[in-house]
Amino acid sequence: MIGGGIAGLSAATALAERGVSVVVLEREEYLGGRVGGWSTELEDGSAATMSRGFHAFFRQYYNLRNLLERSDPGLHRLHPVEDYPLIDGSGRIDGFKGLPETPPLNAFAFVKRSPTFKWRDLGNLSGLAALPLMTVSVPETFDKLDDVSAAEFLRQINFPEAARHLAFGVFSRSFFADPEKMSAAELAMMFHIYFLGSSEGLVFDVPTGPYPQTLWDPLGEYLTGLGVDIRTGVTVGTVEPGFRVDGEQFDSVVMATDVGGLRSIVDASPDLGTVEWRSRVNALENTPHFLVHRVWLDKPVNADRPPFIGTGDMPPIDNISVLELFEDEAAEWASRTGGSVVELHAYAATDSEEETRAQLMARMHEIYPETASATVLYERSEWRNDCPMFGLGQFAHRPTVRTPEPGLVLAGDCIRIDLPVALMERAATTGLAAANMLLEGWGVEGHDIVTVPVRGRFKMFDKIDQWTAGLQKAPSA
């Protein structure tokens, strides 16, 4: 197992539970990958856990949540964030708390109370252009929309300008990408997963403490109890057909790395796979840089501030979280000092790290004015560009779980799988699929994979879609 992130841990768990001897090789000193965390010492000598930023554990992450239940039955180490406001530059606020669970009633209820999306906007939408939102399926949706940008798709359906931050803030920006450069098929898939195709809605859970202590250390202990050999701080250089990983012999290999790690290993392993497969791996890209900036303030934010807000049309800031409202470590620090721990995110940054950091702080003061008079006691930043890019026309060429090398499989959120999953859930699902593929080759029963419905819920829209497709194919006189 190369990689100890969500995908690697998912695959390792599925294999170990079927009696397979598993070795996990992880580059970092901690588990969890891009949802991991590490210790840092603040200038006053107190310990804190830093990470790459806030992650929402949506209720539709069935396979990820099932994985976490291995070490936390009942998921007591997750607690709900019942709502998260979305605000725009004009001060309009949308939320998701209290919506009906059944689609499309949830959509109608949202429109009814939204200050940015009005009933008249529904009448102005281009119904035919918007059909892909109601008829989502994989890979058909990608066949139709993968060459169209998320921003252009919303323009084509006449999505109201004032409400576009809802789509970009909740869905498109989750991929750390500029909506003008991200596939509209991924946007449509997100609408299906979180809103139109499931009843769980857009509420989510968050860990009660930092990621290592709350999620990955307990899961690591569970795996160790199954006999898994977990080796952190190990960077893999080469994988030879056969399979020798940096000279150590294995029967099979799951490569569950990020884009950079996968490309590096394949580049250094010239005999691995076919020319065509290697070109697919090399074509994978990362998104632009993003910045996570966390500050420890000497004063609290106002008591009515929510744990998390998303922002729209307020570049470069994309969201703000107040950590002491949901994380026990930050809550202890805030209680002891009387301050607040606030985290600011900028996705797809266009300026330098220093400029983006200054802009984030200015936006924090604008959105939460009480922070302008607070002193920043400590601060930590993460400036990264290692999230996979889902750009235009890339889906058909993305490497899949299966590879040309029998016994070698891929997993991760950059890997194609023809199921309605995204982000952390795509990582967990591809890890399960990779393990199942190996288990099938050994004649061993695999594990169930659960997703939201694989097609849109409303058959009438499928019929309309088929009818319009027939019209487009009909010969002209």
N, C-alpha and C positions, 0 to 999 in steps of 0.2 A: 504494500500500500504506500504509494508516494503521495504524501499530503495528508495533514491532520486537521483540515478544515471540515466544514459540514459534510461535503461530499465524501471525503475520505473516512470520516467517522461513521457516516451512514453505511458505507460499503463494509467497513471493518466489523461493525455490529452485526450486519446481516450475515456475513461469512462466519464470524466466530460463533454465532448462535446455531449454526449448522455444523459445528465441530471442525471447522477449517482452522488450521494454524496460521495466524496472521501476524505480520510485522508491519508496524506503521512507522514510516520515516517522514519526519516533519522538519522543515527548514528552520522555523522559528523555535524559540525556547518554550513556547506555549501552544496549546491546542485551540482550535476554533477558527483558524484562518483569518479571514477578514472580519469575523465577528469575535475575534479573540481579544485579549487584554493583557497588560503587563504592569508590573509595579513601578511606581515612581515615587521619589521622596520630595515632598514640598520643602520650600526654603525654611520653614519653621521646624523641620525635622519629622513632621507627621507623614505617614504613609498614605498613598492614594493609588488607585488603579486607573490607568489611562487606557483608552481604546481608540478605535477609528471612528467612533461616533454612535449615535442613537440608531437602534434597529427596532422595527415594529414586528412583533410575532403575531401575524394575522391568524384568525381562527380557521382560515382556509388552508393553512400550512399543515395539512393532515399528516404528511409523511415526516416532516420535521418534528412536529409535536409528538408523534408516535415515537420517534427516536429519543426525544428528551424524557419521555415517560419511562424509559428503561431505568433511569437513575432517579426519577422524580415522579412516582405513580400519583396520578391526580393533578400533576403540574402545579403543585402548591408553591413552587418557586417562581411562578409567573403570576402577575396580577393585572387586572384590566385597566386600560386607559379608555374610559367610556366615551370620550369625545375628544376631538382635537380640532380646534378652530382653524380655518383657513382665512387669512386676511389678505387684502390687496392694497395697493398704493392709495386707493380712494377711501380706505377705512371700512369697506364692506367685509362682513364676517359670515362665513358659512360653516355649518357643523353637521355632524352625522349621528348625534345621539338621538335615540328614540324613534328612529325610522322603522317602518314595518319590515319584517324579515323576508317577505315574499316578493320576488320580482314579478311584474314591473311596478307593484304598489310602492316599493321603496323609492323608485325613481320619481313617481308622481308626487309622493309625499315630500321628497327633497325639493322638487321644483316649486311646490306650493309655498314652502316657507323660505326659499332662497332669496336673498336680496339681489343676487347677481344674475340668476337664471329665471326669467319670467315665463308665464304661461304663453305669452305671445311669441316667445322665442321658439317654442315647440312648433308652432305653425309656420315659422320661417325656415325651419330646418329642411334641407333637401332629403326627402325620405329615401329616395333610391340610393343616393350617395351614402346615406347613413346605414343602409342595410347590413354592411359587414359587421356592425356592432351587435346586431341581433342574430347573426347567422355564423358566429365564430366556430371554426373547427380547424384542426391541424392535420395536414399542412395546407389545406385549401385557403385559409385566410392569408397565409404567407404567399401563396401563388398569386393572390389578387392584390395585396397591399404592400408587399415587402419592398417594392421599388418606389413607394410614395413615402414622403416624410410625415411624421406625426403632425407637424404644424400645417403642412399642406392639406392633409386629410381633413383637419378641423375647418380649414378655410373652404374646402370643397363642400362640406355638409352645412356650411353657413352657421357653424357653432358661434354663438354670440361672443363678440370681442371681450366684453366685460367678464364673461365666465370662463374664458380660456385658461385662466390661472388654475381653475379647478382641475381641468384635465392635465395640465402640465405639472401643477404642484403635487397632485396625488399620484399620478401615473407616470408621465414621461420623465419628470425630473428624478423619479426613483431610480432610474437607470444611469444617473450621473452624466447625462448627455444633453446636448443642445437639441431641442425638439425639431429644429430644422434639419438635423442630421440623423435622427433616430427613426427606425422603421415604424410606419403606421400600423403594421401588423402586430408589433409588440404592444402598441397603445391599445388596439382593439382587444388583444388578449387580456390586458390588464382590466379593461372595462368588464369583460366577461367574468374573469376570476373573482373580482372584488365587488361587483355591483349587479350586473345583469344575469350572471350565470350561477349565483350562489345566494344562500339565505343568511350567511353570517355577516354580511355588510362590511363596513369599513372601520368598525371598532377593532381594537387589537389588544394584545397583552404585552407587557414588558417584564424583564427579569427583576426580581426584588433586590438584587445586588449586582455587583460587577460581574461581567461575563465569566471570567475564570472560576471564581468561587461558587457561582450560582449554577452554571451550566456545564462547563467543559471539564473541570476537575472531577466532579462527581461522575460524569460519563466516562472519563478516563479510568477512574477506579472501577467502574462496572466492567469495562473492557479488560482491565488487568485481571479482574476476577475470573474472566473467561479464558485467561491464558494469553491474551494479546500482548505482544512485546512492543511497547511504545518507546520510540527513540526520538527525542526532540533535539534541536540544534544540529540536524543532519541535512546537508544540502546534497541532493543527488546530481551526479554529473552525466552519467550515461546509462542507457539500458540496451543491452545487446540481445539480439534474437536468441531465445533459448531458455530461460531469461536470466542474464547476469546483470545485476544492478550494482554498478561500481565494483564489479568483481565478485559479489555475493550471489550465489545461485538461489533462484526461486522457481516454483512451478508455474506461477502466473503473476501478472502485475496489473494493479489498478493504478492508473495515473490520474490523480485527483488534485491537480495543481491549478494555480492561476495561469493566465495567458502567458505571462513572461516565463514562468517555470516550465510549462509545457513546450513552448517554442525552444527554450534553451536546451532541454534534454533531447528533443528531436533533432535539433541542429548538431548536437554533439554525438549523435548516434546514427551515423550515415547508413547503416545496414538495416535500420528499423523501418518496416512498412514499405509502401510503394511510393513512387514519385508523385502520383496524384494525391495520395493521402497526405504526404508531407507538405505538399503545396497548400492543402486545406488548412493544416495546422499553422503554417507560416503566414497565411492570410488573416488570421485572427488579429484583432486590434484591441487596444484599450481606449477608454474614454479620456477626455481631457483631465487635467488636474482638478482635484477638489481639496477643499480646506475644512478641517475640523478644528475649531478654536474653542478651548475650554478655559473659563476664567473663574477664579475663586474671589468673590467680592466681599468687602468688609461690611456690607449692608444687605439686608434681605430684599428681594423683589417684593412687590405688593402681594398681599395675601390672596388676592383673587386671580392671580396669574395661573393659567393651566399648565400642566406638566409639559405639554408639547404643543407648538403651533406650526403650521405650514404657512408660507408666505408666497405671494404671487405679484409679479410686476413690481418687485422691489429689489432689483439686482444690487449686489450679487447674493444676498441672503436667501436661503431656501427654507430654513426652519430654525426654531429656537426651542431648546428644552431646558427645563429647570430641574436639575438632577435630584435635589433633595426631596422632591415631591414623589419620587418613585424608587430611588436607589438607597439602600440602607447605609452604605458607606458615606455617601454625600450627605444624607440626613443627619448622621452622627456628627460630621464636621460642622454643618450649618447650626445644629443645636448647641454645639460647644462654643462656637465663635460668634453666633448671631449673624452670620453672613449668608450668602447664596452661592451655589455652584451652577453656572450657566454655560451651556454649550451652544455654539453657533456653527451652522453648516453653510458652505457655498459649493454648489455642484457645478461642474463644467465651467470652472473659473477661466476668465479671459485675460486677467491681469496677473502680475507677479504675486508671490506669496505675501510679501510685505504690504503691497497695495490692497490685496484682497482682505487681509487681516484688519487693516485700518478701516476699510469700508464696512466690514462686518460689525466692528465696534460702533461705528457711527449709526448703523441701522439698529443695533440693539438699543442705543440711547434714544433713537427716534420712536421705536415701537414700545419700549419699556422705559419711559422718561426717568423713572426713579433711579435707574442705573447710572445716569449721567453724573450724579453726585457721589457715586460709590468709588472706592479705591480698589484697583485690581491688586490683590495681595500676591497671587500666583497665577501663572498662565502656562498652558501647554498647547502645542499645535501639531497637527498631522497634515502634511502636504503630500498627497499621493496621486498617482494616475495608473492604478493597477486593477480597475474594474473593467469587465469586458464590454466592448462596444457592440451594439446591435444595430449596425448601420444599414444603409439602403442596399437591398439586393443581396445581403450576405447569408440569409437563412439556408438557401439551397446548397451553399458551399461549406457550411459549417461542419466540422467533424462530428460524428455521432459516437454513441457509446461503443458500438462495435467498430473494430479496426481490422485492417487486412491481416494482422498477426493473430492467429488463434491463441487465446490465453492472455492477450493484452486488451484491456478495455479502458475507456476514458470516463471520467465523471467530473462534474463541476457545473457552475452556472453559465459557463461559456460553451457548453456542449449541447448539441441539438438533441432533443427528444420530442417526439411527436405527441405530446400531451399538453393540456392547458395548465402549465406551471410557469413560475417566474421567480427570479431573485433567489432568496434562501431556499424556497421550496423546490426550485429547479435543481439546486445543488443536492438537496437531500434525496430527491426523486431519481436523479441520474446515478447517485451512489447506490441506491437500491437496485436500479436496473442493471448496473454493472455487476453487482454481486449476483443477481439472479442469472445473468448471462453465464457467469462462470459456474454457478451451481448447476445449471441446466446441462452444461458440458460434462459435468461429473455425475449426472444422473441423480442429483439431489434436489429436493423440493425447494423452491424459492419462497419469497415473501410477497404478500399482497401489496400492490401499489394503488393508492386511493387518490382520486382527483375530483375537482368539480366536474359537472357534466362535460363530456368531450365535445358536445355540440351545443349551440344556442337552444334555449328552452322552448322557443316559440316556433312550432312547425309551420304556422301560417307564413312566417317571414321566409322560411326556406322555400316554400312554394312560389312566393313572389320573386325570390332571388333566381330560382330555376326558370321562371317565366321570362324575366328580363334577360337572363343569359341566352335563352332561346331566341329572343328577338334580336339580340346582337349578332347571333350566328346565322340568322336567316338571310338567304341571298337576296340581294336587291334586284328590282326589276330592270 
